Amino acid sequence: MPRHPATLFGPPRLAAVTTVLAVGMVLPSMIHSASGQVAGGARPPASHKAAAKTVWAATASGRKVRVSPPKFKPTPVHPVKLTHPGRDTMQIVTAAHGKWQHSVRMRPAQTVMQLPGIDISAYQGNINWGAVKPYIDFSYAKATEGNYYTNPDFYNQYVGPYNAGIIRGAYHFAIPNNSSGQSQARYFIRHGGGWSSDGRTLPGALDIEYNPYGSECYGFTHSQMKAWIGDFVNEYAYKEGVYPVIYSTTDWWSTCTGNATRFHSNDPLWIANYGASGGGPLPGNWGFYTFWQYSDSGNMPGDQDVFNGDHNRLKALATKG
């Protein structure tokens, strides 16, 4: 059953989110059953060799566009010592670096069609999804970071909501200077980040934001960062037949990509802003957000989010392009 719309402070950013996104979901290899099937009705990942020569991927506007085999642009690789991947989450990193004075508060003054959800990681541990189900419509769980870390609680945080009837998704925490966008997209897909048009699985999300290990932009120029994001996005779209959601802040996106405008037409936006109504100013020519992370804490586990639309639109995002 869908929840009641969330009541938020301030006017919504264009609740008319179009039907978005289609085709295949992948769970981590550890979740495969003895029969070769994957828990939750998912399919194993396709390889480029096995994939059809013509690939169509659903975009943020609901269009399907032809995706050619990706051509990758090399970006700098200069790995740093990674000491705390389990703590690199939307909740901790974004809150620590975001330039907000307070969290946006829920007020009864205005009701808009914004469905409540959460995003979580190993920081939250195992969750009782039966207790959470009455209060949310969707959840996202951290699956991977770089090409070296998988969330030890991912099975509970990903298969758990699916079994409870909650629409779920997975996200990848990017470390661009550690390895290429292509390799991190492949790692993400292999370990839970794929997609299935089953009506209960959201497209994978790329968490691209502040560097928890050093310089804000990972030592990349604007052109290098755009190339890295493009490599990740194109690899994901080609393999999964859908463009991934991009999670970021307006501050980071402007600082580290030069406010790149090349992604808004294909990738749904997940904006993080804890101090402004309606998601605040949006980056990169996005006219509306698909998800808004409005607080790093609340009554539910993890970060507090909303989907910009009604339950039919959320289900469409998990079903078809």
C-alpha positions as a LaTeX table, in Angstrom:
\begin{tabular}{lrrr}
\hline
Residue & $x$ (\AA) & $y$ (\AA) & $z$ (\AA) \\
\hline
Met1 & 0.00 & 0.00 & 0.00 \\
Pro2 & 1.35 & 3.46 & $-0.84$ \\
Arg3 & 2.03 & 5.84 & 2.00 \\
His4 & 0.39 & 9.21 & 2.40 \\
Pro5 & 2.27 & 12.02 & 0.61 \\
Ala6 & 5.02 & 13.60 & 2.69 \\
Thr7 & 4.35 & 17.08 & 4.01 \\
Leu8 & 7.35 & 19.27 & 3.27 \\
Phe9 & 8.45 & 22.82 & 3.94 \\
Gly10 & 8.19 & 24.95 & 0.81 \\
Pro11 & 6.85 & 24.40 & $-2.72$ \\
Pro12 & 7.69 & 21.27 & $-4.70$ \\
Arg13 & 10.06 & 21.21 & $-7.66$ \\
Leu14 & 7.82 & 20.06 & $-10.52$ \\
Ala15 & 6.13 & 16.97 & $-9.18$ \\
Ala16 & 5.44 & 15.90 & $-12.77$ \\
Val17 & 8.25 & 13.38 & $-12.88$ \\
Thr18 & 7.78 & 11.41 & $-16.06$ \\
Thr19 & 7.73 & 7.69 & $-16.32$ \\
Val20 & 11.30 & 6.68 & $-16.24$ \\
Leu21 & 13.58 & 3.85 & $-16.92$ \\
Ala22 & 13.63 & 0.21 & $-17.94$ \\
Val23 & 15.24 & $-3.27$ & $-18.08$ \\
Gly24 & 17.43 & $-5.61$ & $-15.96$ \\
Met25 & 18.39 & $-5.87$ & $-12.27$ \\
Val26 & 21.39 & $-7.57$ & $-10.74$ \\
Leu27 & 21.99 & $-8.72$ & $-7.19$ \\
Pro28 & 25.38 & $-9.54$ & $-5.70$ \\
Ser29 & 26.87 & $-12.85$ & $-6.68$ \\
Met30 & 26.57 & $-14.01$ & $-3.09$ \\
Ile31 & 22.75 & $-13.82$ & $-3.36$ \\
His32 & 22.44 & $-16.38$ & $-6.17$ \\
Ser33 & 20.48 & $-19.47$ & $-5.24$ \\
Ala34 & 21.56 & $-23.03$ & $-5.96$ \\
Ser35 & 19.33 & $-23.07$ & $-9.05$ \\
Gly36 & 21.22 & $-20.17$ & $-10.57$ \\
Gln37 & 18.31 & $-17.80$ & $-10.04$ \\
Val38 & 18.83 & $-14.61$ & $-8.08$ \\
Ala39 & 16.82 & $-13.74$ & $-4.99$ \\
Gly40 & 14.09 & $-11.17$ & $-5.56$ \\
Gly41 & 13.40 & $-12.11$ & $-9.19$ \\
Ala42 & 16.57 & $-10.53$ & $-10.57$ \\
Arg43 & 18.68 & $-11.65$ & $-13.49$ \\
Pro44 & 22.46 & $-12.03$ & $-13.66$ \\
Pro45 & 24.39 & $-9.24$ & $-15.40$ \\
Ala46 & 24.84 & $-9.29$ & $-19.15$ \\
Ser47 & 28.27 & $-8.85$ & $-20.68$ \\
His48 & 28.99 & $-6.58$ & $-23.62$ \\
Lys49 & 29.70 & $-9.65$ & $-25.73$ \\
Ala50 & 26.35 & $-11.24$ & $-24.92$ \\
Ala51 & 24.33 & $-8.04$ & $-25.10$ \\
Ala52 & 22.40 & $-7.11$ & $-28.23$ \\
Lys53 & 24.26 & $-4.96$ & $-30.74$ \\
Thr54 & 21.56 & $-2.33$ & $-30.50$ \\
Val55 & 20.91 & $-1.25$ & $-26.92$ \\
Trp56 & 18.16 & 1.14 & $-25.90$ \\
Ala57 & 18.24 & 2.85 & $-22.53$ \\
Ala58 & 15.48 & 4.75 & $-20.76$ \\
Thr59 & 16.26 & 8.32 & $-19.73$ \\
Ala60 & 15.07 & 10.75 & $-17.07$ \\
Ser61 & 12.43 & 12.14 & $-19.42$ \\
Gly62 & 10.99 & 8.72 & $-20.24$ \\
Arg63 & 12.54 & 8.57 & $-23.71$ \\
Lys64 & 14.48 & 5.55 & $-24.89$ \\
Val65 & 17.69 & 6.39 & $-26.67$ \\
Arg66 & 20.09 & 4.19 & $-28.56$ \\
Val67 & 23.30 & 3.51 & $-26.65$ \\
Ser68 & 26.37 & 2.55 & $-28.63$ \\
Pro69 & 29.14 & 0.42 & $-27.13$ \\
Pro70 & 30.88 & 2.89 & $-24.79$ \\
Lys71 & 34.11 & 4.56 & $-25.80$ \\
Phe72 & 36.01 & 5.43 & $-22.68$ \\
Lys73 & 38.13 & 8.46 & $-21.94$ \\
Pro74 & 41.08 & 7.72 & $-19.66$ \\
Thr75 & 41.11 & 9.65 & $-16.39$ \\
Pro76 & 43.89 & 9.95 & $-13.80$ \\
Val77 & 44.36 & 7.03 & $-11.42$ \\
His78 & 46.30 & 7.82 & $-8.26$ \\
Pro79 & 44.83 & 5.71 & $-5.44$ \\
Val80 & 45.13 & 6.87 & $-1.85$ \\
Lys81 & 45.11 & 4.70 & 1.26 \\
Leu82 & 41.50 & 3.78 & 1.94 \\
Thr83 & 40.98 & 3.43 & 5.66 \\
His84 & 37.22 & 3.71 & 6.24 \\
Pro85 & 35.07 & 2.59 & 3.26 \\
Gly86 & 32.40 & 1.34 & 5.63 \\
Arg87 & 31.91 & 4.89 & 6.91 \\
Asp88 & 31.80 & 6.55 & 3.48 \\
Thr89 & 28.08 & 7.04 & 3.19 \\
Met90 & 25.67 & 9.71 & 2.00 \\
Gln91 & 24.73 & 10.24 & 5.62 \\
Ile92 & 28.21 & 10.95 & 6.95 \\
Val93 & 30.13 & 12.46 & 4.05 \\
Thr94 & 27.42 & 14.78 & 2.75 \\
Ala95 & 26.45 & 16.00 & 6.21 \\
Ala96 & 30.09 & 16.68 & 7.11 \\
His97 & 30.81 & 18.75 & 4.00 \\
Gly98 & 27.45 & 20.30 & 3.17 \\
Lys99 & 27.18 & 24.03 & 3.79 \\
Trp100 & 23.82 & 23.94 & 5.60 \\
Gln101 & 22.89 & 25.44 & 8.92 \\
His102 & 20.05 & 23.05 & 9.74 \\
Ser103 & 17.89 & 20.29 & 8.33 \\
Val104 & 14.71 & 21.11 & 6.46 \\
Arg105 & 11.80 & 20.55 & 8.82 \\
Met106 & 8.51 & 18.86 & 8.05 \\
Arg107 & 5.60 & 21.28 & 8.42 \\
Pro108 & 1.83 & 20.76 & 8.12 \\
Ala109 & 1.33 & 23.95 & 6.08 \\
Gln110 & 1.46 & 22.36 & 2.64 \\
Thr111 & 0.95 & 18.86 & 1.31 \\
Val112 & 2.66 & 17.93 & $-1.94$ \\
Met113 & 2.91 & 14.62 & $-3.73$ \\
Gln114 & 6.28 & 13.60 & $-2.35$ \\
Leu115 & 6.61 & 10.00 & $-1.18$ \\
Pro116 & 8.80 & 9.25 & 1.87 \\
Gly117 & 11.86 & 7.03 & 1.68 \\
Ile118 & 15.29 & 6.41 & 3.18 \\
Asp119 & 18.85 & 5.62 & 2.15 \\
Ile120 & 21.04 & 3.39 & 4.30 \\
Ser121 & 24.42 & 1.66 & 4.53 \\
Ala122 & 26.39 & $-0.65$ & 6.81 \\
Tyr123 & 26.32 & 2.24 & 9.30 \\
Gln124 & 22.69 & 1.30 & 10.07 \\
Gly125 & 23.26 & $-2.47$ & 10.20 \\
Asn126 & 20.38 & $-4.91$ & 9.83 \\
Ile127 & 16.92 & $-3.36$ & 9.74 \\
Asn128 & 13.53 & $-4.73$ & 10.79 \\
Trp129 & 11.71 & $-4.05$ & 7.54 \\
Gly130 & 8.35 & $-5.10$ & 8.88 \\
Ala131 & 8.56 & $-2.26$ & 11.40 \\
Val132 & 9.72 & 0.26 & 8.77 \\
Lys133 & 7.29 & $-0.69$ & 5.99 \\
Pro134 & 4.23 & 1.30 & 7.21 \\
Tyr135 & 6.16 & 4.58 & 6.99 \\
Ile136 & 8.10 & 4.55 & 3.71 \\
Asp137 & 7.55 & 3.83 & 0.02 \\
Phe138 & 11.15 & 3.24 & $-1.08$ \\
Ser139 & 14.68 & 2.67 & 0.14 \\
Tyr140 & 18.18 & 2.81 & $-1.32$ \\
Ala141 & 21.08 & 0.84 & 0.16 \\
Lys142 & 24.79 & 1.33 & $-0.39$ \\
Ala143 & 26.07 & $-1.64$ & $-2.37$ \\
Thr144 & 29.66 & $-0.74$ & $-3.23$ \\
Glu145 & 32.48 & 1.78 & $-3.09$ \\
Gly146 & 35.24 & 2.09 & $-5.68$ \\
Asn147 & 36.05 & $-1.42$ & $-6.88$ \\
Tyr148 & 37.17 & $-2.77$ & $-3.51$ \\
Tyr149 & 34.26 & $-2.60$ & $-1.02$ \\
Thr150 & 30.86 & $-4.23$ & $-0.66$ \\
Asn151 & 28.37 & $-3.50$ & 2.10 \\
Pro152 & 28.38 & $-6.46$ & 4.57 \\
Asp153 & 24.71 & $-5.77$ & 5.45 \\
Phe154 & 23.57 & $-5.47$ & 1.84 \\
Tyr155 & 21.48 & $-8.64$ & 1.77 \\
Asn156 & 19.28 & $-7.44$ & 4.64 \\
Gln157 & 19.16 & $-3.87$ & 3.33 \\
Tyr158 & 18.34 & $-4.81$ & $-0.26$ \\
Val159 & 16.52 & $-8.13$ & $-0.29$ \\
Gly160 & 14.78 & $-7.25$ & 3.00 \\
Pro161 & 12.71 & $-4.36$ & 1.62 \\
Tyr162 & 11.95 & $-6.34$ & $-1.55$ \\
Asn163 & 10.52 & $-9.19$ & 0.53 \\
Ala164 & 8.57 & $-6.67$ & 2.63 \\
Gly165 & 6.99 & $-5.14$ & $-0.49$ \\
Ile166 & 9.00 & $-1.90$ & $-0.40$ \\
Ile167 & 10.41 & $-0.57$ & $-3.69$ \\
Arg168 & 14.18 & $-0.71$ & $-3.32$ \\
Gly169 & 17.39 & 0.38 & $-5.05$ \\
Ala170 & 21.17 & 0.30 & $-4.64$ \\
Tyr171 & 23.81 & 3.03 & $-4.79$ \\
His172 & 27.53 & 3.19 & $-5.47$ \\
Phe173 & 29.88 & 5.53 & $-3.61$ \\
Ala174 & 32.34 & 6.78 & $-6.23$ \\
Ile175 & 36.05 & 7.30 & $-5.60$ \\
Pro176 & 37.09 & 8.63 & $-9.03$ \\
Asn177 & 40.83 & 8.79 & $-8.45$ \\
Asn178 & 40.99 & 5.15 & $-7.39$ \\
Ser179 & 39.92 & 3.54 & $-10.69$ \\
Ser180 & 38.06 & 4.30 & $-13.90$ \\
Gly181 & 34.36 & 5.05 & $-14.18$ \\
Gln182 & 33.98 & 2.00 & $-16.40$ \\
Ser183 & 35.51 & $-0.39$ & $-13.86$ \\
Gln184 & 33.49 & 1.03 & $-10.97$ \\
Ala185 & 30.24 & 0.72 & $-12.93$ \\
Arg186 & 31.05 & $-2.90$ & $-13.69$ \\
Tyr187 & 31.91 & $-3.59$ & $-10.05$ \\
Phe188 & 28.65 & $-1.97$ & $-8.94$ \\
Ile189 & 26.57 & $-4.04$ & $-11.37$ \\
Arg190 & 28.28 & $-7.28$ & $-10.31$ \\
His191 & 27.60 & $-6.58$ & $-6.63$ \\
Gly192 & 23.97 & $-5.51$ & $-6.52$ \\
Gly193 & 23.70 & $-2.35$ & $-8.58$ \\
Gly194 & 21.83 & $-3.59$ & $-11.62$ \\
Trp195 & 18.16 & $-3.17$ & $-12.44$ \\
Ser196 & 15.13 & $-5.31$ & $-13.25$ \\
Ser197 & 11.84 & $-4.10$ & $-14.67$ \\
Asp198 & 9.95 & $-5.91$ & $-11.93$ \\
Gly199 & 8.10 & $-2.91$ & $-10.52$ \\
Arg200 & 10.01 & $-3.17$ & $-7.24$ \\
Thr201 & 13.60 & $-2.29$ & $-8.18$ \\
Leu202 & 14.81 & 1.27 & $-8.77$ \\
Pro203 & 17.67 & 2.11 & $-11.17$ \\
Gly204 & 21.10 & 2.08 & $-9.59$ \\
Ala205 & 22.39 & 5.40 & $-8.27$ \\
Leu206 & 25.83 & 6.97 & $-8.60$ \\
Asp207 & 26.78 & 8.81 & $-5.40$ \\
Ile208 & 29.31 & 11.37 & $-6.68$ \\
Glu209 & 30.24 & 13.95 & $-4.07$ \\
Tyr210 & 32.82 & 15.19 & $-1.58$ \\
Asn211 & 36.05 & 13.21 & $-1.25$ \\
Pro212 & 36.25 & 11.55 & 2.18 \\
Tyr213 & 40.00 & 10.96 & 1.71 \\
Gly214 & 41.42 & 14.23 & 0.41 \\
Ser215 & 40.84 & 17.13 & $-1.97$ \\
Glu216 & 37.20 & 17.86 & $-2.69$ \\
Cys217 & 37.39 & 17.07 & $-6.40$ \\
Tyr218 & 39.79 & 14.11 & $-6.13$ \\
Gly219 & 42.50 & 16.08 & $-7.92$ \\
Phe220 & 40.47 & 16.13 & $-11.14$ \\
Thr221 & 39.88 & 19.01 & $-13.52$ \\
His222 & 36.33 & 19.74 & $-14.65$ \\
Ser223 & 36.87 & 17.92 & $-17.94$ \\
Gln224 & 38.39 & 14.90 & $-16.21$ \\
Met225 & 35.49 & 14.66 & $-13.76$ \\
Lys226 & 32.92 & 14.94 & $-16.56$ \\
Ala227 & 34.75 & 12.21 & $-18.45$ \\
Trp228 & 34.80 & 9.93 & $-15.39$ \\
Ile229 & 31.09 & 10.40 & $-14.72$ \\
Gly230 & 30.36 & 9.87 & $-18.42$ \\
Asp231 & 32.33 & 6.60 & $-18.42$ \\
Phe232 & 30.35 & 5.33 & $-15.43$ \\
Val233 & 26.98 & 6.46 & $-16.79$ \\
Asn234 & 27.55 & 5.10 & $-20.30$ \\
Glu235 & 28.79 & 1.73 & $-19.05$ \\
Tyr236 & 25.78 & 1.38 & $-16.77$ \\
Ala237 & 23.29 & 2.45 & $-19.45$ \\
Tyr238 & 24.78 & 0.08 & $-22.03$ \\
Lys239 & 24.73 & $-2.92$ & $-19.71$ \\
Glu240 & 21.46 & $-2.27$ & $-17.89$ \\
Gly241 & 19.34 & $-0.52$ & $-20.52$ \\
Val242 & 18.59 & 2.40 & $-18.23$ \\
Tyr243 & 20.46 & 5.51 & $-17.13$ \\
Pro244 & 21.50 & 5.60 & $-13.49$ \\
Val245 & 20.30 & 8.17 & $-10.99$ \\
Ile246 & 22.97 & 10.75 & $-10.09$ \\
Tyr247 & 23.20 & 11.80 & $-6.44$ \\
Ser248 & 25.12 & 14.97 & $-5.57$ \\
Thr249 & 24.89 & 18.46 & $-4.11$ \\
Thr250 & 24.66 & 21.67 & $-6.10$ \\
Asp251 & 27.82 & 22.93 & $-4.40$ \\
Trp252 & 29.92 & 19.88 & $-5.28$ \\
Trp253 & 28.55 & 19.60 & $-8.81$ \\
Ser254 & 29.30 & 23.25 & $-9.54$ \\
Thr255 & 32.75 & 23.13 & $-7.97$ \\
Cys256 & 33.97 & 19.83 & $-9.38$ \\
Thr257 & 32.26 & 19.51 & $-12.78$ \\
Gly258 & 31.97 & 23.21 & $-13.63$ \\
Asn259 & 28.20 & 22.76 & $-13.35$ \\
Ala260 & 28.14 & 20.24 & $-16.20$ \\
Thr261 & 24.92 & 20.25 & $-18.22$ \\
Arg262 & 25.45 & 17.11 & $-20.31$ \\
Phe263 & 23.74 & 14.69 & $-17.91$ \\
His264 & 20.40 & 16.32 & $-17.15$ \\
Ser265 & 18.53 & 14.93 & $-20.16$ \\
Asn266 & 19.35 & 11.28 & $-19.42$ \\
Asp267 & 20.04 & 10.82 & $-15.71$ \\
Pro268 & 17.44 & 11.38 & $-12.96$ \\
Leu269 & 18.72 & 13.76 & $-10.27$ \\
Trp270 & 18.91 & 12.91 & $-6.58$ \\
Ile271 & 19.67 & 16.21 & $-4.89$ \\
Ala272 & 20.98 & 16.54 & $-1.35$ \\
Asn273 & 20.12 & 19.77 & 0.45 \\
Tyr274 & 19.39 & 19.96 & 4.17 \\
Gly275 & 18.88 & 23.69 & 4.48 \\
Ala276 & 16.61 & 24.87 & 1.66 \\
Ser277 & 13.03 & 24.19 & 0.69 \\
Gly278 & 12.10 & 22.31 & $-2.47$ \\
Gly279 & 15.59 & 20.87 & $-2.87$ \\
Gly280 & 17.12 & 24.35 & $-3.23$ \\
Pro281 & 18.79 & 25.56 & $-6.45$ \\
Leu282 & 19.44 & 22.61 & $-8.76$ \\
Pro283 & 22.66 & 22.08 & $-10.72$ \\
Gly284 & 23.47 & 21.33 & $-14.33$ \\
Asn285 & 20.23 & 22.33 & $-16.13$ \\
Trp286 & 18.11 & 19.81 & $-14.23$ \\
Gly287 & 14.63 & 21.33 & $-14.17$ \\
Phe288 & 13.39 & 19.11 & $-11.34$ \\
Tyr289 & 14.69 & 16.49 & $-8.95$ \\
Thr290 & 13.51 & 12.88 & $-8.92$ \\
Phe291 & 14.67 & 12.30 & $-5.34$ \\
Trp292 & 15.50 & 14.83 & $-2.62$ \\
Gln293 & 17.54 & 13.95 & 0.45 \\
Tyr294 & 16.33 & 16.60 & 2.86 \\
Ser295 & 17.87 & 15.43 & 6.15 \\
Asp296 & 20.60 & 13.14 & 7.45 \\
Ser297 & 18.42 & 11.94 & 10.35 \\
Gly298 & 14.78 & 11.47 & 11.29 \\
Asn299 & 12.25 & 8.99 & 12.59 \\
Met300 & 13.33 & 6.30 & 10.16 \\
Pro301 & 16.80 & 4.71 & 9.81 \\
Gly302 & 19.42 & 6.53 & 7.73 \\
Asp303 & 18.96 & 9.65 & 5.62 \\
Gln304 & 15.46 & 10.97 & 4.96 \\
Asp305 & 14.35 & 11.30 & 1.34 \\
Val306 & 11.32 & 11.96 & $-0.81$ \\
Phe307 & 10.36 & 10.91 & $-4.33$ \\
Asn308 & 8.99 & 13.74 & $-6.46$ \\
Gly309 & 5.69 & 12.22 & $-7.56$ \\
Asp310 & 2.91 & 9.84 & $-6.60$ \\
His311 & 3.07 & 6.09 & $-6.10$ \\
Asn312 & 2.17 & 5.33 & $-9.71$ \\
Arg313 & 5.18 & 7.32 & $-10.90$ \\
Leu314 & 7.47 & 5.62 & $-8.40$ \\
Lys315 & 6.27 & 2.23 & $-9.60$ \\
Ala316 & 6.76 & 3.33 & $-13.21$ \\
Leu317 & 10.36 & 4.19 & $-12.40$ \\
Ala318 & 10.78 & 0.61 & $-11.22$ \\
Thr319 & 8.87 & $-0.94$ & $-14.10$ \\
Lys320 & 9.30 & 0.62 & $-17.51$ \\
Gly321 & 10.83 & 3.43 & $-19.53$ \\
\hline
\end{tabular}
